[in-house]
Amino acid sequence: QVQLVESGGGLVQPGGSLRLSCAASGITFSAYNMGWYRQAPGKQRELVASITNGYNTNIAASVKGRFTISRDNAKNAVYLQMNSLKPEDTAVYYCNAAHPFITTMSFWGQGTQVTVSS
């Protein structure tokens, strides 16, 4: 059974930082491309950052320079370091694991709430 469990969300003031973690089980983690998505109320889910199984990263323009994605294959974990947070970063953040060749093998976590507010 595949499980992706996010943690690290919470309430933070503008300008603050959070580090999200996603722990994966039930997959060969090192083979998967990993991503962080977010969904704000009334908006579509959007890609925030991704990292391939070869450690290539892609960061959305809206968070470039503020967010960093990394992975630790030994721990089956992917991280999202979020700095200089803004109110518009408020959303539920989801972890995704996507097999690079089998498109049906895409899995989601349950999400973690990030709220940026003073």
DAGIUR-V785271 format. One record per helix or strand of 3 or more residues. SS is the DSSP state (~ for helix, > for strand). FROM is the first residue (numbers start at 1). LEN is the number of residues. If there is no record, write none. Layout:
BEGIN
ss->SS from->FROM len->LEN
ss->SS from->FROM len->LEN
END
This chain:
BEGIN
ss->> from->3 len->5
ss->> from->10 len->3
ss->> from->18 len->8
ss->~ from->29 len->3
ss->> from->32 len->8
ss->> from->46 len->6
ss->> from->57 len->3
ss->> from->67 len->6
ss->> from->77 len->6
ss->~ from->87 len->3
ss->> from->91 len->9
ss->> from->106 len->3
ss->> from->112 len->5
END
